[in-house]
Amino acid sequence: MYVPGHGPLAWLGSFCVVAGAVIYFLYAWQFAVRGLGTPAPIAPTKFFVVSGLHRHVRDPMYIGVLLVILGQAALLGAQQVAEYGTICILVAHVFVIFYEEPTLHRQFGASYDEYRRTVPRWIPRFRK
């Protein structure tokens, strides 16, 4: 049985797991409360949610999930988990490009197009 280490990599991994989980659940909550829906395509939001991290990056929930996976990889010292995280973000990227963005364009029109022009997809921009 592997016991996680206590060095800097384990601390970084723990931080990433906690930060990623907080990001994911905070924005899932915002989708429910402000958007009156869920992050799932089966029950999408009724209103366009642009607050908090969504002002700086289009998909903070995917980033939160990736942080959890990469944090687990660091905490456990498991390269296979890091490779799994890489595959997950690639799959999410394809999903975003071919399903999510066209769907949001159809649902929210010009307001989503403007948002897409001004807010980066994956790398946050924290300036106005």
Order of alpha helices (4+ residues) and beta strands (2+ residues): alpha-alpha-alpha-alpha-alpha
